[in-house]
Amino acid sequence: MIAGIPWWVLAMVVFILFSGYMALRAMKAEQEMEQKFIEQEGQKYMDRIDDAKKRKQSVSS
């Protein structure tokens, strides 16, 4: 017993805190991956718009 608290209770508190930390870390990593995906898709969209503008200008010229 540490300070009147059984060791297994302290171990459970440590594991709960560690689990929370790992969950936050996983959420952050997932958000970063999602942001990269969104940026890639946005770039593809902008490239398509630019290509359409170039085709339109070449047709009208």
N, C-alpha and C positions, 0 to 999 in steps of 0.2 A: 504494500500500500504506500502510495505517495501522497502526502498531505491529506490522509484520510480517505483517498479515492482509490478504488481498486485499479490495478495496472491495466486491466482489460478495458476499463471505461476510457482511460487516457488514450489507449491504442485506438479505440473506436473513434474518438474525437480527431485524432491525427489522421486516420484514414478518411474520415468525412471531409476534413479540410483539404487533403490531397486530392480527393475525388472532385471537389469543387474547383480546385486549381486546374486539374486536367480538363474538366468540362469547359471552363472559360478559354483555355488554350485551344481546344478543338474548335470552339465557336469562332474564335479569332481567325484561325487557319481557314475555316470554311468560308468566312466572309471575304478573306483575301482572294481565295480561289474564285468565288462568285464575282468579285469585282473585276478580276482579270478576264473572266469569260465575258462579262458585260462589255468591257473595253474592246475586246477582240471582235465581238459581234457588231459593236458600234463602228469600228474601223471598216469592217466589211461593208456595212451599209453606206458609209461615206464614200468608199471606193466605188460602189455601184452608182451612187449619185453623180460622182465625178465622171465616170465612164459614160453615163447617159447624157451629161452636159456636153462632153466632147463629141459624142455621136451626133447630137442635135446641131452643134455648131458646124460639124463637117458636112452634114446634109444640107444645111441652109446656106453654106458658103459656095 
